[in-house]
Amino acid sequence: MSEPTGQMRFNESLANYTSWRVGGLAERFYQPADKADLIRFVQNLPENEPLFWMGLGSNLLVRDGGIRGTVINTKNRLKVMQCVDDETIYVEAGVPCALVAKFCAEQGWVGAEFLAGIPGTMGGALKMNAGAFGGETWKIVQKIEMLNRRGKVFTKSAQEFESSYRHVNLKADEWFLASTFKLEKGDTSESQQNIKALLVKRANSQPTNQPSCGSVFKNPTGDYAARLIEAAGLKGFKIGGAQVSEKHANFIINTGNATAADIEQLMTFVQVQIAQKYGINLQTEVCIVGEKLNAKHIERAQDFGMVAVLMGGNSAERDVSLRSGAAVHAALVARGVNALAVDVTGNVIDSLANLDVDRVFNIIHGRGGEDGVLQGVLDVLKLPYTGSGVLASALAMDKLRTKLCWRGANLPTPNWFVLKTENDIDACIEVLGFPIIVKPALEGSSIGMSKAKNRAELVVALEIALACNCEVYAEAWVTGDEYTVSILQGQALPIIRLETPHEFYDYEAKYNSTTTQYHCPCGLNAEQELQLQQLALQASGIIRVEGWARVDVFIDQNGQAQLIEINTVPGMTEHSLVPMAAKQVGIDFNTLVWRILETSIRK
């Protein structure tokens, strides 16, 4: 048997092959040279190799975690299209539907005009019984050429398949290679005019110039999904970079920076809203495949190996880190993990010297542990670690650079003014007015922060912040409610609303006060909480945060969210917020620590 001659690539981004322009990696990605090559390729595969077929990638959502196994891409590969006789046409699975419609019109056949409105290949149209403008694929099918898992080719008649609205019964290990359509002769000019009219109608009614997958939801009996979604006031509604089209409500578009998770969550949100308002359960037309972008889940403690819990450090947050580290170490030991508590008092390389460890749980807060320095050392030592990498850690630790990234991405954050000396104070007052809050850019736990209500207080606040030996800025004071959104393995946890009698949520309120109140549920309605969670996910995504984090945000008196900062190594003490949020969804402290440790596996 000859060897396949197509193109094999590894870890190929599927975002390049889907009409939504999103999707993770394919472990293996094969583009056959032609039908014969495809058959040889399948025949040579191990029996247990997972296979997924795709054409133009429309009507398809590939999750951000990608697809394991092999993806076979037939776009521009299975492209034979030819007349069989005066009333039948043979079309391979990789031919775009629009080309089939055009070819049939040129041959003087009628009945295939609707294919011009289907943005996919014939393989996908057969699998989904795709339709447009009143026509359906299986109404013109005569027979089908199939390929099974063993590489055997065989033919079936259309009567051997049960087709319904956007569905065809198909065995798991059988795929469409080609089809024969039976059509009738008609007025060629009229047929071509029909196609042009349908394409004009499509362009006028659908967002054809923006990344989408076509219609997302099936039309319920006696109604239209688009009408229901528009009536619910969801046109233009966004989650992250995904948006319900303002042109056609049954389309979800990628506005430029959407993830597959954004799109999937928006689909779910629309379904929930329609079910609540109208009692109708919208069914999706979209094929959703692949894995969500989460860390690998570990079942056995021994699979982690020896874990060094790094704590302490030399920053102003040393005491908090020691408390967090002790709690984390105890939780890992309780779960059977071979964990070693390491108090870092100097160079981390010296602290790890002569220790035979397999990975690191980093719980050093502040500079030296949260700012990319430790992450860089561990990368050089080739030691996997929890949380974000070098770049994200460095950006998130620098609150000023974080705000610049957010502002550059048009995310809401309060205005600010950089203060270098007392000479900058008058210009700052002119720009921001009072009250304001003064912050050292490289400190956490509210260390060095002060509220200023007048010039004298601003002078003192600047002196306190400059003592932290880093860049200082003043930020416009936000009057409103303070919230925090914890993120774990790519998912936003329930939001916590903070309430303190202090001027703001300072060090004392965070770690020592008994008067600080934590509200979870936070008091927002379901839609508001979802929007705030999505904002936090988007804000962390822009910084390229990984694993776990906590995003702090205010909602001002106008109802506008204002991003404040992001923490990539949040506290894990008895007063800490991430454990509180996790508890609301049934994740106890020991399990939370385990889940955070899992984030080290992907490195």
N, C-alpha and C positions, 0 to 999 in steps of 0.2 A: 504493500500500500504506500503510495507516494505521500510525502509530507505536506502539510498545509503551507500555503504561500502568502497568506494574508499578513496583516500587521498586528503584532502583539505589543502592547505597552502595559507598564505596571504603575500602579498608584496614579491612574489618570483621573484628572478632575472632570466629573460629569457635568459640572456647571457649564462647560463649553459645548455640551451636547443636548441641553434641555431648553425648551422655549421660554421657561421661567428664568433661565440663567442662574439657577441655584443647584446645589447638590454636592455631596462629598466625593470621596475618591472611590474608584473601582480598583479592587486588588489587581485584577487582570482585565484588560480591555482589548477585545479582538475585533478587527475589521477584516472580514473575508475578502478575498480577491473576486470571487464570484460564487454562484450557487454550488458548483462542484467542490470548490475549496472549502466552503462552509460545511458541506457534508463530511468531507475528510476530517476537518477539525473536530467535529462532534464525535465522529467515530474513534478518534484518538484520545478523547478525554477520559479521565478516570470516572467510574460510575458514580462516585459520591461527590463530584465537583458541582457546586451550585451554579446554575445558569440563569441569566436574565437577558432578555432580548429587548432592544430598543431601536427605533427608527429615527424620526425627526425629534423625538423627545417632547412632543406636545402631549397634552392630556396626561402628563406624568410629573409627579413630585418625588424627587430623590432626596431623602433626608440628609442632613449635614454630616452624619457619621459614615455615609457612603454605603457601598454594596460589597459584601464579601463574595468571593468566588470570581466567576468570569462574566463579564458583560459582553454580549455580542451585538455589535452595532451594524445594522444593515443599510444605513443611509448611503446612497450613491454606490451601493454594492450589488444588491439583488435588484437590478434595474432594467431587466428585459421586459419589453412590452410589445406585443405583436398580434396581428389579426390571425385567428384560427380559420374562420370562414366568414361568410357574409353576415353572420349574426352573433359571433362570439369573439371575445378578445382574451388573450392570455397575459396576465400581469404578475410579475414577481413582487414579493413582499416589501422590497425597499423602494418602490416607485412612489413618489409623492402623489397624493390623491388629486391635487390640482392638475398635474400633468395627465392623469388618466382622463379627467373630464375634458381637457383640451383635445387630447388624442381622439377620443370618441366623437367629439363634435366635428373634427376634421375628416373622420371617416364616414360621416353622415348618420351616425347612430344617435338616438335620443334615449333618455332615461338615466344617464349618468351625470347630468348637469350638477346635481346637488353636491357631488364630490369636490367641486370647486370651492366650496365653503368649509372643507375639512382640512385643518392645518397639520396633517400628519401623513404617514405612509400607509399603503394598503394593508400592511401587516397589522398595524395598530387599528385601522378601520375595521378589519375583520374581527379582531379580538374584542373590540368594544361595541360592535354593530353601530359604528359611528353614523351620524346622520346630520343633515343640515337642510334648512328650507323645505321641510316636508318629505325629504327622501331618506332612505335607510340602506346601508350597504348590503345586508343579506337579502334584500328584495330582488337584487339583480344577480346574485351568485348562482352559478350552475354547478361547479365542482371545485374542490380544493386539493392542492398538492401539499402533503404534510411531511414533517420530519420528526422522528421520535428520538428518545434519549440514546438509543443504541446506534443512531445514524442511519436508520432504515427510512427510505422514502416510499410513500404510498399515497393513493388518491381516495378521497371520499366525496360523495355527492352532498349537495347542500341539504338534502332531506335528512341526512344523518346527524345534523346539528340542530339543537333547540336554541332559537334566537328570540330575544325579547328586547324591550327598550334598553338600549345601551348595555346589553349583556348577551354573551354567547357561552354555552356550556362547552368547555374545552378541558381535556385531560391535562394534568399538571406537567407531564413529560412529553407533550406533543406541541409542535409549533407550526405555524403557517409558512410555507415556502412560496407559494404562488396560488393564484385563483383564476378561474375562467368565468367571465361574465357573459350572460346572454342578454342582448339588447335588440332593439328594433330600428329599422331604417326610418329616417324622418327628414324633415327640412333642416339641412345643415346650417343655413344662415339663421334660421329661427333658433336652433340649438345654441349657436355661438352668441347670439344676442341674449339668450336666457342666461348664459354663463356670465356675460358682461354685466347684466342687470343684477345678478346675484352677488357678484363681487363688489359692485357699487353699493348695494344694500348693506353688505357686510362692512365695508369701509366706513359707511355713514353711521352705522349703529354699534360698531365694536371698536375697542381700542387696539387696532391692528398695528399701530406704530409703537406699542409698548410691550415689554416682555410679559407674557401671560401664557396660560395653557389652553385657552378657549373657555368654553362654559364650564363652570366649576360644579354646579349642582344640577341634578336631574329635575325636570319640571314635574311637580306633583300633579296627580290626576285632576284635570279641570282647571288648572291654574298655571302660572309661570313663576319660576324661582326668582327671576329678575324683578317682577312686580312686587312680590312679597318683600324682598330685600330693600327695594326702594321705599315701599310703604312703611317699613320699619325705621326709616331714616338713616340707613347705613351706607348710603352712597358717600364715598370719600372717607369712610372710617378707616383708620390706620392702626396697625400694630407693627412697630419697628418700621422696616422698609416695605412692608406689604400693605396694599390699599385696595379697598373695594372701588372698582372703577367708577368714575363719575359719568362716564359715557354709557356703560352697560353694567347694571348692578350684579349680573351673574358672572362677571369677570373679576378676578383678583390680579392686580398688576404688581410687578416689582418696580418700585420707584427709583431703584438704583443701588440700594445697599441692603436689600432684603436677604434674609436667610430662609432656608426651608422651614425652620422652626417658626419664624414670623408668619409664613404663609399658612402653615398647618394650624397654628393657634388662631389666626384670623378666620379660617374655615370653621373651626370649632365654635368660635365666638358667634359667628353668623348663625350657625345651626341652633345654638342655645337661645339666641334672641328670637328667632322665628318660632321656635317651639314654645317659648314663654308667651309671646304675643298672640300667636295664631293657632297654637296646638298642632302645628304641622312639622313633621320630622323630615327635613331636607336630606336627601341622599346625594352623595358626591358622585360625579362622573369620573373623578380623577383617580388614577392608579397611584397609590402612595407606597413607595418601596424604600428599603434601606434601613439603616439604624440611626437612632437619635445620637447626637454628639454628646455622649456622656463618657465618663471614665469607665474603664473596665471594672465589672463587679467581681470581687474576690470572695470566695466561699470559705476558704481555709486560712487560718491565722498563719500557718507555716509558709504560705505562699508569699508573704511579705518579706520573709527572711529576717535578718537583724535590723531593727529600726532605731536610729538615733533621733531622740527628741531634742532638738536644739532649742535652748531657752536662755533667758538672761540677756546677754549682749551688753553693750556699753552706752546705749542711748538713754534718754530721759525716761523711757518707758520700761526700764529694766525690771523694776519691782512688779509691774503688771505682767510682764512676760514670764517671770518666775512663777507667778500664781497660775497663769494660763498653762505653762509647761507642766507644772505638777498635776493639774487636773487632766491634761491630755495623756500624760504618762500613766496615770492611774487607770484611765479608761482603757488604754491599749492593753495593759497588763490584765485587767479584768476580762478582756475579750480573748486572752490567750496569746497575744502578740508578744514576740520576743523583743521587748523595747528597753532601751537604755537611755536614762535621763542624762543630758550633757549640758552643764552650765558653761556657756561660752563667756569667758571673761577677757579674752584677748583675741588673738588670731584664730579664725575658725579652722584653719589648716592644722594648727597646733592642737586644737581641741579634739580633732578627729584622728590625730596621729596615733598609730598603734591600735586603733579600733577597727575591727573587721565588721563593717556594717554594709548592708545592702541598699539602704535608702534612708532618706531623712524626712522627718516630720518637722517642718520649720515653724516655730511659734515665737520667734524673736520679733518683737514689735519695734517699729521705728527704724532709725538709721542704722545701717550695718546688718540688718536682717530683712527689712521690708523694701529696700531701695535698689535692689538689683545687684549689690555687691556680693552678698552671700550666694545669690543665685548664680552669678558668674563663676565664683569659686567652685561651686558644686558641679557646674557644667564641665569645668576643666577637669575636675576629679572623676567625672563620669558617674556621679552619684545621683540617682533619681530623687526628686524632692516634691513636696506638696506645693500646690498653689501655682502662681504665675511665674513666667520666665523673666529674663533679665530686663527686656525693654518695658514690658507692662509694669513690672515692679518699680522701675525707675520713674516712669511717668506718673503712676498713681501716687507714689510717695511725695512727689512734687505737686502740691495742690495747685500751684500757679500754672504749671505746664499742663496739668489735667484740664483746667478751665480753658486754656488756649485751644486744646484739642476739641473740647466740647463746643466752644464758640465757633471753631472752624467747621464743625459738622452741623451748625445751626441748632444745637441743643440749648435749652434754657439754663442759664447760670447767672447769678447776680453780677452786676458790674463791679469792677475793681480798679484799684490804683496802686502801682508799685511805689513803696516808700523806701528810700535809701538813707536819708538824713532828715533832720528837722527842717531843712530848707524845702522839702517837698510837701510840707504839711498844708500850707495855704492852697497850693494847687489841688491837693487831694480834697480839701473841704469844698473847693469850687466845683469839682467834678461830682463828688458823691454826696455832699451835704452831711447831715447828722440825722439819726445815729448811724454809726458804722461799727464794724468789728475788725480788729487788727489781728493778723495771723502770720506766724512764721511758716514759710512754705514747706519746710521739711520736718515738721513735728506732728505727732499724732496725739491722741488722747486729750485734745484741747490744750495741751501744754503751750504756754506762752501767748495764749489768746486773751484778748480783752475787748470789752465793749466801750466805745467812747461816745459820749453825748455832747461833748463840747471840745474846744481846742485844748484846754488844759488836760483833759482826760486823754486826748489823742497823743499829746506829748509823752505822757506816762506810758500809755499802751505801746507806743513805738519803742520806748526804751526797754520795756519788758520783752518785746518780741525780738529786738536786735540782739539781746543777750543770748538768744538761741543759736547765734552764729550761722545764720542762713538768710536767704532772701526773705523780705517782708512785704506784705501787701495789705491794703485795707479793702474791705468788701462792703458793699451796700448792705445795710441791715434789712433782713426780711422779717416783716411782721406777719405771722401766720402760724400754722401748725407744722411741727417737725415730725418727719417720718424716717424710717430706715428700712431698706429692702435688702434682705440677705439672699445671696445667690449660692447655690450648691450644685455642682456638676451641670451647669447650664440651665438650671431651673430656678425661678424666683420663688422664695418661700413667702408665707403670709407676712404682710406688712405690719410693723409695730409703730404706733404713734407714741411719741415721748412727751412727757409733761413734767416740768420741774419748776419749783418756786425760785430757782436761781435765775440770774439774768439770762443765762443760756446753759446748754447741756455741757458744763465744764467738767474738769477732772474730778472734782469733789462729787458732783451729781452722778458721774458715771460709776465711780468705784466705792464711794463711802457713804453717800447720803441715803437715808431711809425714807426721804420724802419724794424721791423721783417715782413717777408712775409710768407704767408700761401698759399700753392698751393694745391687745391683740385678741379678737378682731379690732382693727384700727378705727372703725367707724365710717369708713368710706363704703359706698355701695359697690356691688360686684363690678360694674363697668369702670368706675373710677379706680378701683384697686388694680384691675387688669391693666389699665392704661399706665398707671404708675409703675407697675412691675415691668411692663414692656419698655418704659423709658429707662429704668434702671438697667435692664438687659442691654439695651442699645448703648447706654453710656459706658457700660463695662466692655462691650464689644469693640467700641471705638478705641479703647485703650489696649485691647487684645488681652483682657484679663482671662485667666484660666482657673479651673478647679473650684475655687470658692472666693467669696468677697462679700463686702457690705457697702451699699451705696446710701449715702445720707442725702435727704432731699426735703425741702420745705414746700408747702402749698401756701402761697401768699393770699392776701385779702381779696385779690381778684380771681382766685381759683386757679392761678397759674403755677405749675410746678417749677421749682428752681433747684437745680442740682448743686450740691455743696462740695462733696468730696467722695472719694472711694477708698476703701481700705482693703488691701490684698492679704493681710494677715490680721484679721479681726481678733478681738479678745475672746478668750474662752474661760473666763472666771465666772463666779456665781452671779455676777451682775451683767454678764455679757449678753448681747442681743441675738447673735446667731443661734445659740442654744435655745433661747426663748422662742424664736420663730420656728425652728425645727420641731420643737415639742408640739406646736399647734397642728402639725401634720403627722404626729405619731412617731417622730424620730427622737428617741431618748439620747442622752448625752453620749453614752458609750457607742451607740450606733452612728451618731453624727461624727465622732472622731474617726471611726472606721471608714465612713464614707469619704471623709477628707483625705485620709491616708490612701484611699483608692486612687485619688487624683495623681499620685506619684507614678502609677503604673504606666501611663501613656508616655512618659519621658524615657 
